[in-house]
Amino acid sequence: MARTIVRARGRIVLPVLLGAFFAATAFAQTTEAEGPTPADLKVMLDTLWVMVAGFLVFWMNAGFGCVEAGLCRAKNATNILGKNFLVFALSTIAYWIVGFGLMFGDGTSFIGLNGWFLGGADNSPAMADAYQGVFGSLNWTGVPLLAKFFFQLVFAGTAATIVSGCVAERIHYKSFMVFTLVLVGFSYPTTGHWIWGGGWLAEMGFRDFAGSTVVHAVGGWAGLAGILLLGPRRGKYKAGGGVQPIPGHSMALVFLGGLILWLGWFGFNPGSTMAADPGAIAHVAMTTNLACCAAILSATVLAWIVLGKPDFTMTVNGALAGLVAITAPCAFVSVTSAAVIGLVAGLIVVPAVIFFDKIKIDDPVGALSVHLANGIWGTIAVGLFATADAPGGGANGLFNGGGFESLQAQLIGTFAVAAFTLAVTLTAWFVIKMAMGIRVSAEEESVGLDISEMGMEAYSGDPIGNQ
């Protein structure tokens, strides 16, 4: 997260009604003589913004569920929706017990060593100076500790949800849940500590404002590991080497899910300011939206050229690709650069889908093409397009006269996170496979996971009929 945004801003002008509301709230916590101070009002406004942004990111679970279910077959819809519903509950427990402490707790440059179960005081500016805090890497934002936790939690849950799409239509429900605990409890927070927890990549100058690598690429690498251990769906690849398309069952769900995710990203990226900073929020919202729109157009046109039709699934995945790509650089680049980053993202996602099919990596929803390929692209884009004039500040990228230093840090971070995440998640998937199995039987896959795993159908008929 960009600490310079919070420190660089001066006074914030509050609307009259909002100011009156906060004044009334603060009055209940202070004496009549004192009244709310400007610092009190700022903390309250910052907290409100962070929580609302967190609620938007939480709502992205609905978007992921709709997109994944729509892009898969009807016989697996309940299973996919169930995974996307339960995964956030598991993520919450794992992150509360150990994940948040590993990621943001004070410790070494490699891992946090404090803050299990949110134990230990917060020593942010919102708290009394006498507290000895254990979450020093989050001191740059003055919102209460529980607000910090919730906002970071919804990001952790997003990383786990990405994996769901990669392994859809052939994984045991219970095995996916066990893997979620490993990912959110250990793998995700470890690499997150390197970048957002004040670890060795942050010290090197690696920058990722809202998570192209921390969230999306990590989810993509974990999903890739799962695909490698699971293998493709039955019938996906023909004996002669051809690809058998397996169409999704509901483009209406894909449409709705895509728009929900687009909306949620206005919490994901602008919320990462973790302060009600008008200039920074407006800039990040603009770069986020522009990159998305540029990617929609470039992906649609390229799909039209390559496939002969304006494939709607490519349009939606183009939008998501642009959003993923701009997530790291959204506060570090100009508006014009954001459009270029999004345009390139749309040009990446279409051939990426074709490439993964060609090498027989069966990704039912295109999650690798969206989150992995464009998580990498967005991370590298910081080293190319960053400008010190943007709200995030920091070093200029290669294209703005900054030389190779920033780009080098981005590349090192990309490779380091990839190596660690693949090593941990491949091991986790393998152990789960040996201990309890990860793939359903051929018969269960043929019947569908709704019946074999869940015992119910998403679109069941009338059992009574015309009686």
C-alpha positions as CSV (number, residue, x, y, z in Angstrom):
1,M,0.0,0.0,0.0
2,A,1.2,3.5,-0.7
3,R,1.9,5.3,2.6
4,T,2.9,8.5,0.9
5,I,-0.7,9.2,-0.1
6,V,-1.9,9.5,3.5
7,R,1.1,11.6,4.6
8,A,1.0,14.0,1.7
9,R,-2.5,15.3,2.0
10,G,-3.6,18.4,3.9
11,R,-7.1,19.3,5.1
12,I,-10.2,17.4,3.9
13,V,-13.4,19.5,3.4
14,L,-16.4,17.6,4.6
15,P,-19.9,18.1,3.3
16,V,-22.2,19.9,5.8
17,L,-24.5,17.0,6.5
18,L,-21.7,14.5,6.8
19,G,-19.8,16.8,9.1
20,A,-22.9,17.2,11.2
21,F,-23.3,13.5,11.5
22,F,-19.7,12.9,12.6
23,A,-19.9,15.8,15.0
24,A,-23.0,14.2,16.6
25,T,-21.2,10.8,16.8
26,A,-18.1,12.2,18.3
27,F,-20.0,14.3,20.8
28,A,-21.2,11.1,22.5
29,Q,-17.5,10.1,23.0
30,T,-16.2,13.4,24.3
31,T,-17.2,15.9,26.9
32,E,-19.5,18.8,25.9
33,A,-16.7,21.3,26.5
34,E,-14.2,19.5,24.2
35,G,-16.2,18.5,21.2
36,P,-14.8,16.5,18.2
37,T,-11.3,17.6,17.1
38,P,-10.3,17.7,13.4
39,A,-8.2,14.6,14.1
40,D,-11.3,12.8,15.4
41,L,-13.3,13.7,12.3
42,K,-10.5,12.6,10.0
43,V,-10.3,9.2,11.7
44,M,-14.1,8.7,11.5
45,L,-14.2,9.7,7.8
46,D,-11.2,7.5,7.0
47,T,-12.8,4.6,8.8
48,L,-16.1,5.0,7.1
49,W,-14.4,5.0,3.7
50,V,-12.3,2.0,4.5
51,M,-15.3,0.0,5.7
52,V,-17.5,0.9,2.8
53,A,-14.7,0.0,0.4
54,G,-14.3,-3.3,2.2
55,F,-18.0,-4.0,1.9
56,L,-17.6,-3.5,-1.9
57,V,-14.7,-5.9,-2.0
58,F,-16.7,-8.5,0.0
59,W,-19.5,-8.2,-2.5
60,M,-17.1,-9.3,-5.2
61,N,-17.6,-12.9,-3.8
62,A,-21.0,-12.7,-5.5
63,G,-19.4,-11.6,-8.7
64,F,-16.9,-14.4,-8.7
65,G,-19.6,-16.9,-8.0
66,C,-21.8,-15.7,-10.8
67,V,-19.0,-15.6,-13.4
68,E,-17.6,-19.0,-12.4
69,A,-21.0,-20.7,-12.3
70,G,-22.1,-19.1,-15.6
71,L,-18.9,-20.2,-17.4
72,C,-19.3,-23.8,-16.2
73,R,-22.0,-26.4,-16.9
74,A,-25.4,-26.4,-15.1
75,K,-24.7,-29.7,-13.4
76,N,-21.9,-28.1,-11.4
77,A,-23.5,-24.7,-10.6
78,T,-24.5,-25.4,-6.9
79,N,-21.0,-26.8,-6.2
80,I,-19.3,-23.7,-7.5
81,L,-21.7,-21.4,-5.7
82,G,-21.2,-23.4,-2.5
83,K,-17.4,-23.0,-2.8
84,N,-17.6,-19.3,-3.3
85,F,-20.0,-18.9,-0.3
86,L,-18.1,-21.1,2.2
87,V,-14.6,-19.9,1.1
88,F,-15.0,-16.5,2.8
89,A,-16.0,-18.1,6.1
90,L,-12.9,-20.3,6.0
91,S,-10.7,-17.4,5.0
92,T,-12.0,-15.3,7.9
93,I,-11.1,-17.9,10.4
94,A,-7.7,-18.7,9.0
95,Y,-6.8,-15.0,8.6
96,W,-8.0,-14.1,12.1
97,I,-6.1,-17.0,13.8
98,V,-2.8,-16.7,12.0
99,G,-2.8,-15.1,8.6
100,F,-3.1,-11.5,9.6
101,G,-0.3,-11.8,12.1
102,L,2.0,-13.5,9.6
103,M,1.3,-10.8,7.1
104,F,1.4,-7.6,9.2
105,G,2.7,-8.5,12.6
106,D,6.2,-7.3,13.5
107,G,8.9,-9.9,12.9
108,T,11.5,-10.4,10.3
109,S,11.8,-9.3,6.7
110,F,10.5,-12.7,5.7
111,I,7.5,-13.3,8.1
112,G,5.5,-11.7,10.8
113,L,5.9,-13.1,14.3
114,N,3.2,-11.3,16.3
115,G,-0.5,-10.7,16.3
116,W,-2.2,-14.1,16.4
117,F,-5.9,-13.9,16.9
118,L,-5.4,-10.1,16.5
119,G,-3.6,-10.1,19.9
120,G,-1.4,-7.1,20.7
121,A,-2.1,-3.4,20.6
122,D,-2.3,-1.3,17.5
123,N,0.0,1.7,17.6
124,S,-1.4,3.7,14.7
125,P,-2.0,7.5,15.1
126,A,-5.6,6.7,16.1
127,M,-4.4,5.1,19.3
128,A,-2.8,6.4,22.4
129,D,1.0,6.9,22.2
130,A,1.5,4.7,25.3
131,Y,0.5,1.5,23.4
132,Q,3.3,-0.7,22.3
133,G,1.9,-2.0,19.0
134,V,2.8,-5.2,17.1
135,F,1.5,-4.2,13.6
136,G,4.1,-1.6,12.7
137,S,3.7,-2.1,8.9
138,L,0.1,-0.7,9.1
139,N,0.9,2.4,11.2
140,W,0.7,4.6,8.1
141,T,-3.1,4.5,8.2
142,G,-4.9,5.9,11.2
143,V,-8.1,3.8,11.1
144,P,-8.8,1.3,14.0
145,L,-7.1,-2.1,14.0
146,L,-10.4,-4.0,13.3
147,A,-11.0,-1.8,10.2
148,K,-7.5,-2.6,9.0
149,F,-8.2,-6.3,9.6
150,F,-11.5,-6.4,7.8
151,F,-10.2,-4.5,4.7
152,Q,-7.2,-6.9,4.5
153,L,-9.4,-9.9,5.1
154,V,-11.6,-9.3,2.0
155,F,-8.4,-9.2,-0.1
156,A,-7.2,-12.5,1.3
157,G,-10.6,-14.1,0.6
158,T,-10.4,-12.9,-3.0
159,A,-7.1,-14.7,-3.5
160,A,-8.8,-18.0,-2.4
161,T,-11.8,-17.4,-4.6
162,I,-9.6,-17.1,-7.7
163,V,-8.5,-20.7,-7.1
164,S,-12.1,-21.9,-7.2
165,G,-12.5,-21.1,-10.9
166,C,-9.2,-22.8,-11.8
167,V,-10.2,-26.2,-10.3
168,A,-13.9,-26.0,-11.1
169,E,-16.0,-29.1,-12.2
170,R,-13.7,-31.9,-11.0
171,I,-12.5,-31.2,-7.4
172,H,-13.7,-32.6,-4.2
173,Y,-15.5,-30.0,-2.1
174,K,-13.7,-30.9,1.1
175,S,-10.3,-30.9,-0.5
176,F,-10.8,-27.4,-1.8
177,M,-11.8,-26.2,1.7
178,V,-8.6,-27.7,3.2
179,F,-6.5,-26.0,0.6
180,T,-8.2,-22.7,1.3
181,L,-7.0,-22.9,4.9
182,V,-3.4,-23.5,3.8
183,L,-3.5,-20.6,1.3
184,V,-5.0,-18.0,3.5
185,G,-3.4,-19.2,6.7
186,F,0.2,-19.4,5.4
187,S,1.1,-19.0,1.7
188,Y,-0.8,-15.8,0.9
189,P,0.2,-13.9,4.1
190,T,3.9,-14.9,3.8
191,T,4.4,-13.3,0.4
192,G,2.0,-10.5,1.5
193,H,4.4,-9.7,4.3
194,W,7.3,-9.4,1.9
195,I,5.4,-6.6,0.1
196,W,2.8,-5.0,2.3
197,G,4.1,-6.1,5.7
198,G,7.4,-4.2,5.4
199,G,9.3,-7.3,4.3
200,W,12.4,-7.7,2.0
201,L,10.6,-6.9,-1.3
202,A,9.2,-3.6,0.1
203,E,12.7,-2.7,1.3
204,M,14.0,-3.4,-2.2
205,G,11.4,-0.9,-3.7
206,F,8.8,-3.4,-5.0
207,R,5.5,-1.7,-5.4
208,D,2.0,-3.2,-5.6
209,F,-0.7,-0.7,-4.6
210,A,-3.7,-2.9,-4.4
211,G,-2.6,-6.4,-5.3
212,S,-1.9,-7.4,-8.9
213,T,0.8,-9.7,-7.4
214,V,-0.2,-9.9,-3.7
215,V,-3.7,-11.0,-4.5
216,H,-4.2,-11.9,-8.1
217,A,-1.0,-13.5,-9.2
218,V,-0.8,-15.4,-6.0
219,G,-4.3,-16.7,-6.6
220,G,-3.3,-17.6,-10.1
221,W,-0.2,-19.5,-9.2
222,A,-2.1,-21.4,-6.5
223,G,-4.8,-22.2,-9.1
224,L,-2.2,-23.3,-11.6
225,A,-0.7,-25.7,-9.0
226,G,-4.2,-27.2,-8.5
227,I,-4.7,-27.6,-12.2
228,L,-1.4,-29.5,-12.6
229,L,-2.3,-31.9,-9.8
230,L,-5.9,-32.4,-10.9
231,G,-5.6,-32.7,-14.7
232,P,-8.1,-31.6,-17.2
233,R,-11.8,-32.3,-17.2
234,R,-13.0,-35.5,-18.9
235,G,-13.4,-35.0,-22.7
236,K,-11.8,-31.5,-22.7
237,Y,-8.8,-32.6,-24.9
238,K,-9.3,-35.0,-27.8
239,A,-7.0,-38.0,-28.4
240,G,-5.7,-36.3,-31.6
241,G,-4.7,-33.2,-29.8
242,G,-7.7,-31.1,-30.5
243,V,-9.7,-29.1,-27.9
244,Q,-13.3,-29.8,-27.2
245,P,-15.0,-26.6,-26.1
246,I,-17.2,-26.9,-23.0
247,P,-19.5,-23.9,-23.1
248,G,-20.8,-22.3,-19.9
249,H,-24.5,-22.6,-19.2
250,S,-25.5,-19.1,-18.4
251,M,-24.2,-15.9,-20.1
252,A,-26.7,-14.0,-18.0
253,L,-24.8,-15.0,-14.8
254,V,-21.5,-14.1,-16.5
255,F,-22.9,-10.7,-17.4
256,L,-24.2,-10.0,-13.9
257,G,-21.0,-11.3,-12.2
258,G,-18.8,-9.2,-14.5
259,L,-20.7,-6.0,-13.5
260,I,-20.6,-6.9,-9.8
261,L,-16.8,-7.4,-10.0
262,W,-16.4,-4.1,-11.9
263,L,-18.3,-2.3,-9.2
264,G,-16.4,-4.1,-6.5
265,W,-13.1,-3.0,-7.9
266,F,-14.0,0.6,-7.0
267,G,-13.6,-0.6,-3.4
268,F,-10.6,-2.8,-4.2
269,N,-8.4,-0.1,-5.7
270,P,-9.6,3.3,-4.4
271,G,-10.1,1.7,-1.0
272,S,-6.5,0.8,-0.8
273,T,-5.7,4.5,0.0
274,M,-7.2,3.5,3.4
275,A,-7.9,7.2,4.0
276,A,-10.7,9.5,2.7
277,D,-8.3,11.4,0.4
278,P,-10.4,13.0,-2.4
279,G,-7.6,13.5,-4.9
280,A,-6.1,10.0,-4.5
281,I,-9.5,8.3,-4.5
282,A,-10.6,10.1,-7.7
283,H,-7.3,9.4,-9.4
284,V,-7.4,5.7,-8.6
285,A,-11.1,5.4,-9.6
286,M,-10.3,7.0,-12.9
287,T,-7.3,4.9,-13.7
288,T,-9.2,1.7,-12.7
289,N,-12.2,2.4,-14.8
290,L,-10.2,3.6,-17.9
291,A,-8.0,0.5,-17.9
292,C,-11.1,-1.7,-17.6
293,C,-12.8,0.0,-20.6
294,A,-9.7,0.0,-22.7
295,A,-9.3,-3.8,-22.0
296,I,-12.9,-4.5,-22.9
297,L,-12.5,-2.9,-26.3
298,S,-9.1,-4.4,-27.1
299,A,-10.1,-7.9,-26.0
300,T,-13.4,-7.8,-27.9
301,V,-11.8,-6.6,-31.1
302,L,-9.0,-9.1,-30.9
303,A,-11.4,-12.0,-30.2
304,W,-13.5,-10.8,-33.2
305,I,-10.4,-11.0,-35.4
306,V,-9.0,-14.2,-34.1
307,L,-12.3,-16.2,-33.5
308,G,-14.5,-14.6,-36.1
309,K,-17.1,-13.5,-33.6
310,P,-17.1,-11.0,-30.7
311,D,-17.0,-13.7,-28.0
312,F,-18.9,-12.3,-25.0
313,T,-16.8,-14.4,-22.6
314,M,-13.7,-12.7,-23.9
315,T,-15.4,-9.3,-23.4
316,V,-16.0,-10.0,-19.8
317,N,-12.6,-11.6,-19.2
318,G,-11.1,-8.6,-21.0
319,A,-12.8,-6.3,-18.4
320,L,-11.4,-8.4,-15.6
321,A,-8.0,-8.5,-17.2
322,G,-7.9,-4.7,-17.4
323,L,-9.0,-4.4,-13.7
324,V,-6.3,-6.9,-12.6
325,A,-3.6,-5.2,-14.6
326,I,-4.3,-1.7,-13.2
327,T,-4.5,-3.0,-9.6
328,A,-0.8,-2.7,-8.9
329,P,-0.1,0.6,-10.8
330,C,-3.4,2.5,-10.3
331,A,-2.0,5.1,-7.8
332,F,1.5,5.2,-9.5
333,V,0.7,6.0,-13.1
334,S,-1.0,8.7,-15.1
335,V,-4.5,8.4,-16.5
336,T,-3.1,8.1,-20.0
337,S,-0.7,5.3,-19.0
338,A,-3.7,3.5,-17.4
339,A,-5.4,3.4,-20.7
340,V,-2.3,1.9,-22.3
341,I,-2.0,-0.7,-19.5
342,G,-5.6,-1.7,-20.0
343,L,-5.4,-1.9,-23.7
344,V,-2.4,-4.3,-23.4
345,A,-4.2,-6.4,-20.8
346,G,-7.0,-7.0,-23.3
347,L,-4.5,-8.1,-25.9
348,I,-2.9,-10.5,-23.4
349,V,-6.0,-12.2,-22.1
350,V,-7.3,-13.5,-25.5
351,P,-4.1,-15.3,-26.7
352,A,-3.5,-16.4,-23.1
353,V,-6.8,-18.4,-23.1
354,I,-5.8,-20.0,-26.4
355,F,-2.3,-20.7,-25.2
356,F,-3.4,-22.5,-22.0
357,D,-5.8,-24.7,-24.0
358,K,-3.0,-25.4,-26.4
359,I,-0.7,-26.8,-23.7
360,K,-3.6,-28.6,-22.1
361,I,-3.9,-26.6,-19.0
362,D,-7.7,-26.8,-18.4
363,D,-8.8,-23.6,-16.8
364,P,-12.7,-23.6,-17.1
365,V,-13.2,-19.9,-16.5
366,G,-10.0,-18.3,-17.8
367,A,-8.8,-17.4,-14.3
368,L,-5.1,-17.9,-15.3
369,S,-5.4,-15.7,-18.3
370,V,-7.1,-13.0,-16.2
371,H,-5.5,-13.1,-12.8
372,L,-2.1,-14.7,-13.4
373,A,-1.1,-13.4,-16.8
374,N,-2.4,-9.9,-16.1
375,G,-1.3,-9.9,-12.5
376,I,2.2,-10.3,-13.8
377,W,1.6,-7.6,-16.5
378,G,0.2,-5.1,-14.1
379,T,3.1,-5.6,-11.7
380,I,5.7,-5.1,-14.5
381,A,3.7,-2.0,-15.7
382,V,4.6,-0.2,-12.4
383,G,8.3,-0.5,-13.4
384,L,7.5,0.9,-16.8
385,F,4.9,3.6,-16.4
386,A,5.2,4.8,-12.8
387,T,5.5,8.6,-12.3
388,A,6.4,10.5,-9.2
389,D,3.7,13.0,-10.1
390,A,0.9,10.4,-9.4
391,P,-0.7,10.3,-6.0
392,G,1.3,7.3,-5.0
393,G,4.5,9.1,-5.6
394,G,7.7,7.1,-5.5
395,A,10.3,6.5,-8.2
396,N,9.7,7.0,-11.9
397,G,9.4,4.0,-14.2
398,L,11.5,3.2,-17.2
399,F,9.4,5.1,-19.6
400,N,9.4,8.2,-17.5
401,G,13.2,8.5,-17.1
402,G,13.6,6.4,-14.0
403,G,15.9,3.8,-15.4
404,F,15.8,0.1,-14.8
405,E,15.9,0.2,-10.9
406,S,12.1,0.1,-10.4
407,L,11.5,-2.4,-13.2
408,Q,14.2,-4.6,-11.7
409,A,12.5,-4.6,-8.3
410,Q,9.2,-5.5,-9.9
411,L,10.7,-8.4,-11.9
412,I,12.5,-9.8,-8.8
413,G,9.3,-9.6,-6.8
414,T,7.3,-11.3,-9.5
415,F,9.8,-14.3,-9.7
416,A,10.2,-14.6,-5.9
417,V,6.4,-14.7,-5.3
418,A,5.9,-17.1,-8.1
419,A,8.6,-19.5,-6.9
420,F,7.4,-19.5,-3.3
421,T,3.7,-19.8,-4.1
422,L,4.2,-22.6,-6.5
423,A,6.5,-24.5,-4.1
424,V,4.1,-24.2,-1.2
425,T,0.8,-24.8,-3.1
426,L,2.1,-27.7,-5.1
427,T,3.2,-29.3,-1.9
428,A,-0.1,-28.6,-0.3
429,W,-2.1,-30.0,-3.2
430,F,0.1,-33.1,-3.3
431,V,-0.3,-33.8,0.5
432,I,-4.1,-33.3,0.2
433,K,-4.2,-35.6,-2.8
434,M,-2.3,-38.3,-0.9
435,A,-4.3,-37.8,2.3
436,M,-7.8,-37.5,1.1
437,G,-7.9,-37.2,-2.7
438,I,-8.6,-34.1,-4.7
439,R,-10.4,-35.3,-7.8
440,V,-13.9,-36.8,-8.0
441,S,-14.3,-40.1,-9.9
442,A,-15.1,-40.3,-13.6
443,E,-18.7,-41.3,-12.7
444,E,-19.2,-38.4,-10.3
445,E,-17.8,-36.0,-12.8
446,S,-20.1,-37.3,-15.5
447,V,-23.2,-37.0,-13.3
448,G,-22.1,-33.6,-12.1
449,L,-20.8,-32.3,-8.8
450,D,-24.2,-30.9,-7.8
451,I,-25.5,-34.4,-7.4
452,S,-22.4,-36.3,-6.4
453,E,-20.9,-33.7,-4.0
454,M,-23.7,-31.5,-2.9
455,G,-26.8,-33.8,-3.1
456,M,-28.9,-31.1,-4.9
457,E,-29.2,-29.5,-8.3
458,A,-29.1,-25.8,-9.1
459,Y,-32.0,-26.3,-11.6
460,S,-34.0,-29.2,-10.3
461,G,-37.2,-30.2,-11.9
462,D,-40.6,-30.5,-10.2
463,P,-40.5,-33.8,-8.2
464,I,-44.3,-33.8,-8.0
465,G,-44.9,-33.1,-11.6
466,N,-48.5,-32.8,-12.7
467,Q,-49.9,-34.7,-9.7
